[in-house]
C-alpha cells in the first residue's frame, strides 16, 4: 500500500455547490439549504485506488465576492484545483475562466485543473450543455466532469478521477517535488497506535 | 684582359646599381601607396564615432541617474504618505473599537429595556427575537474587516523596496568602477612585433566598455617583399558579466532550495515526536540574519554570552532583528531572524503591533518564535511543560530582555521561557482571539459536535492575518507538545492552561466568569484537535521569499560598515530603550535591573 497526500482546492462562484459536493462525498448527506461558507473550510477525503491510499486535503473556499481576497491564501501550493460552476447559471460558467487565470498567475507549482459542472439534475433550466463545457475545459487544458449532488451522480467518480490523475502524475517520469509517495505503509499506523496508547496512559 | 675584366666589373656595377635603383624605386612606390593610410584613416574615423557614441551613453547614464534619484525621492514621498495613512487608519480603527464598545453598551441597554417592556405587557407582544440581535448578526458582514494596517499593506510588496535599493547600490558601485574607462573612452593596446621575418604585423586592440563590452581588434599585416598589405579588424560585442543582475532571484529557485534543505529535516529530528513534518516551519526557522558591524559607544549587552561589551569594542548587530553580539559570538545568535517592530513601550498592545512585515505578509512576533524554538529544542522531556509556572521575576526580566533584542535562552529555566510566552499572550490588549470575535468562537463550540469543526474554520478565517498566523504557529507547537508523552500535557490540560490566555473573555464584564472560562477552554481544545495540515497552511503563506542562501550575497552587497560608524539611530547617546528604562522605569523593570546587576556581581 502506498500513501499519497495532496491538496485539493474547490473554487467557484457563490452558490454553485462547492460545499455540497464535499459534504456529499465525505458525509454522504445533502441539505437543500446550505449556509454560505465564510473564508474557507477544511476536510480530509480518502480515496483508495489500486495500491494507493490517497489522502486529499480538501479546502472549500468561499464563493462570495467579499471573500475573494482570502482565496489566494488557500490555493497556494495546491496540487489540484476544482472549479465548480452551475450548469443552469451562465454567469458562474463565465467566471470559471477568471478563476483559472487567477490560479495560473499566482502559483508556480504544477496544478491539475478540473472544471466541474454541478446541478445536472436541473434538466429544464440547464443552459450549459456537456459539449460546451467539455470544449471549454479542453481549451484551458483542464479536465471536465459533471456532477449532481441532488441525485448523487458523478461525485464518487469525480474524486476517483482526481485520485487517478494524481497517481499518473506521481508515477510519471517527473513527479513534482511537493507530491510525495510514502511507500512504507507499516510504520505509520504503528506509530499512531503507540501515540494513542501513551496519551491514554497520561490522562489516567 | 685586364680591361675587359674592368669593363665587365664596371658594367656589373652599373647593372647592380640599376637593379638597386629599381628596387629602391619599387620600394618607394610601395611606400607611396596610400591605401593603407586610407584604411587606417577610416578606422580612426569609425573609432571617433564610437567614442562619440560612448560619450552619449555616458550622458544617458547621467540622465538615468538623475531620474533614479528623482524616483527615489518620489518613492520616499509615497512611503511617507503610506505611513501617514497607516497612522490614520490606526486611529480610525481605534475609534472603531471605541464605537464598538459603545454600541455593545447601547445594545445591552436596549435589550434590558426591551425585556422590561416585554414583561410589562407580556400579553401584547409575543414577537420572538429582539431587533438588537438582528443588528448583531449584521455587524461585520458588510465591510471586509481590515483590522490592522498590516492587512491593508499586505498587497504592497513593501519590504521589497529594500532589496531593490540594494541592487541599485550595486548598480551604482559598478558604474563607478567603470567610470574612468567610460570617459577615457578608448583603451589602446599596441602590440607590434615581427613574428615572421618577412612579415610586419601591427595589432591594435581597442577595448571600450559600456554596459556591453565592445572589443575591436585590428590586425595590419605588411609583407615588405610582396607589397602585400592586409588589414583585418574584428569588432565584437561581449556581454559584460561584471554587472550584477538587478532582478531579484526567481521565486521558484528559492522555494526549491528550501525544499531540498537538509538542515530543516535535522531540526525536526531533534523533536521526539513529529506528527507532522511541516516544511513551512523549517523554512521559518532558517531565516538568516543581516549583520552589520559597529563599534560600541554606550555599553551594550552581548546576547549570546550575556556580558557587557565595553567602549570602543566591535560588535555585530543584525539590522533586521537588532540582535547584538561580540564579533566572535556572531554564530551563536539564535537563527531565525525575526525583524522587530518598534514595540510599544508599555505592556500590552495588539498582536499586530509586534508582528513585523516580511514580503508584505505579517509574520509572527519574534518573542513567540524564539520561545517556541527553545521549548521545542529542550522542553519535550519536561513533565508539566506550560503547567508548572516559572519564577515571576525571571519571567518579567526575560520579557524585558526581549524588548531590547534577542536574549540567550539556552540557560534560562524552561518554565520561565514558557511563562514568558504565556505572559506575552495574556498581556496583549486584545487577546489572540480578539474581543469582538469571542462570540463567534464560543458560539462555534457551543453548537453540536458535528458543526463545531466547520464553524471554527470559518471563525478562524475571519481573524486578522497577524492573529491568524500567530495562532497557527502556536497551535502547531502545542499539538507537538500534546503528542509528546513525556510532557504529560494532553490536549485537555493544554486547553486549560491556554484557554484564558489565548481566547480571553467576552468584551462585556461578564457575570459568570467561570462559565466563560469553560468556554474558552473548550475553544482551545477544539482548535488543538484541528488537523495540523490546516494550521500549517497559514504558515506556508508567510515563508519569506528571500532565499535562504542569500546571506552570502547580502554581506557582499552590503559591506560591513567601517568602524567609525557615524552616530545613527542605533547608538544615540540615549537609545530609545535606555531612555525608556530610565525615564519610565516601572517597578518591575527596576527589579529586573537590580537583579541583573546582582547576578553580574556574583
Interface residues (C-beta under 8 A of the other chain):
Chain A: X37 X38 X39 X40 X41 X42 X44 X57 X59 X62 X66 X69 X70 X73 X74 X76 X77 X108 X177 X178 X195 X198 X199 X201 X202 X203
Chain B: X144 X251 X252 X255 X256 X259 X260 X273 X275 X454 X457 X458 X459 X460 X461 X462 X482 X483 X485 X488 X490 X492 X530 X531 X533 X534 X537 X538 X540 X541
